[in-house]
Amino acid sequence: MGILGYARVSTGDQDLSGQRRRLEAASAVRIFEDVISGREFERPGLAAPLDYAREGDSLCVVRLDRLGRSLRELIETVDQLKGNGIGMMSLEEKLDTTSAAGELIFHVFGAIAHFERRLIAERTRDGIAAARAKGRTPGRPPLDGDKLQAAFSLIDSGMSPTKAARQLQVGRSTLYRALSER
């Protein structure tokens, strides 16, 4: 019976080391990782411990939101684990689904997390609607046409898009998006 860790961050700018340390402190014998948005259902770092685990093992995460974004996804993952005789532990919520009480608490915490995400989404939509009602356009301002033309000129003359973005103080992804629409 071993503890397998799973750590996930959404972008390469984020750091997995904090999750790794907590999973190691929880005696994880092996840690699997993903650098991928929780919106993605195909997560190779999560599929690997599911294939690797043996009956009696437990999959450990730092927080429930590392395992899934929606209540449905969390429940499906835990059901899959349970079907294979694998428990699930969450360090932040102090949760262990190998007991009946732990399974109940998992469902309660999962429902609360789902409720919280829905509230955040509703507040965001309300904020955007309020801004539009006041005549403001939410989001980033469009890229200045002069800067865009200057960036295209630099790139056409052989400069990399990354260097052109840095020189003109424009977001690299914004410039790449503009290049793809060119």
N, C-alpha and C positions, 0 to 999 in steps of 0.2 A: 504494500500500500504506500504509494508515493504522492507527493504534492507536485503538480506541474503548474508553472506560472505562465500567465499570459499578460503581456503588456502591449498597449496600443496608444499611439498618438496619431493625430489627424494629419499633421504636415511635417516635413523634414526640418522645419524651423524649431519644432518642439523637441524636448529631450526625454528619452526613455530612462535615464539613469535613476531618477527618483523612484519610479515604479520598480525597476530592477532591484534596487536596494531593499525596498519593502518586501518584495517577493522572496529574495534571498534570506531576509530575516525571518520570514514565515516558513523557512526550511524547504523552499522549492528546489527539487533535485534537477530540474531543467526549466529554462524559461524560453518561451516562444514569443516572438514579437511581430508587430505589424506597424508600418508607418502608412496609414491609409485612413481615409475618412470613415466614420461610423456609418455613413449613408451607404457605403458599399457593402453589399451582401456577400461578395466573394472576397474573403480575407484569408490568404494562404497561411498567415501566422496563427490563425485560429483553427484552420483545418488540420494543421500539422499535429497539435496536441490531441485533437479528437481522434486522429488515426493512430497516434503513438500510445495513448492511454490504455491501461489495462483495467479490468474490473477491480474495483476497490480503490483506485486512484481518485484524486480530487484535483479539479482544475481551479486554480486560485487567481483572482484578479484583485487589483487594489481597490477599485470601485466598480459598481454595477455598470456604470455608463461606459466602461472600457469594453464590456462584453457585448453591448448592444444599445441602440438608440431608442427602440420602441419596446413597449411591454410585450407585444406579440413576438418580436425577435428574441427578447430575453427568455420568454417562456419556451419558445421553440428550441433554443439552444440548451436550456436546462432539461427539457424533456428528452432531447437527444442524448445528453449526458446520462440522465437517469436510465434511459433505455439500454445504455451500454454498461450500467453498473458503476458509473462515475459520478462522484459528488461534485459540488461547486461551492467554492468559498469566496467571500468578498471581505477583504480586510477592513475597509472603511466602515461598512455596515455591520461588521462582526457577525457575519452570516455563514452558515454551513448547512447545506441542503441535505446532508446525510441523515438528519433527524426530521421527524414530522414537524416539530416546532420550527426548525430552520427553514423547511420548505414553505410553511405558512408565512413566516416573516419575509421570505424572498418575494412571495406574491404581493404582500403588502407594500414592501419597499419598491418593487417594480411598478406597482400602480401609482404610488406617490411620485416616482421619478417621471412617469409618463404624464401625469397631471401637471407637474412642474414645467415640462417641456411645452405642453399645450398652452399654459399660461404665458410663457415667454413668447411663443409664436403669436398669440393673440395681442399681447402688449406691443410687439413689434409692428403688427399690422395696424393697430390703432394709432401708433406713433407716426407711421408713414401716412395714414389717412389724414391725421391732424396737420402734418406738415404740408401736404398737398392742398388742404382746405385753406391754409394761410398763404398759398401761392408759392411755396418752396418746392424744389425738386429734390427729394432725398437721394442719397448715394453720392458717389464721387462725381465731381464736375467732369464734363467731357474734355478730352485732350485738346489743348490749344492747337489750332490749325497750323500756326507758324512753327511751333515746336515739332509737330508731326512731320511737316515738310522738311524741316532741318534734319530730323532723324532719318527720314527716307534718303535724303542726300548723303548723309554720312554712311549709311548702310550701302547705298549704291556705289559709293567710292571705295568700299572694301572694309569698312569698320564693322566689327561684330555688333549685333543688336544690343547685347549686354553692355558693351562699352559706350555705344551711342546713348542708351538709356541713362547710364551713369553720368555721362558728360552733360546731357540736357536736363538732368534731374527729373526724369520721367520713370514711372514704374516699369520694370522690365516686362512683367506679364501684360501690362497695358500696351506696351509697344509691340510685343509679339501678337497680341490680339488685333491691333491695327494693321500689322503686316499681313495677317491671314485674311483680312477683309479687303486688302489692297487690290 
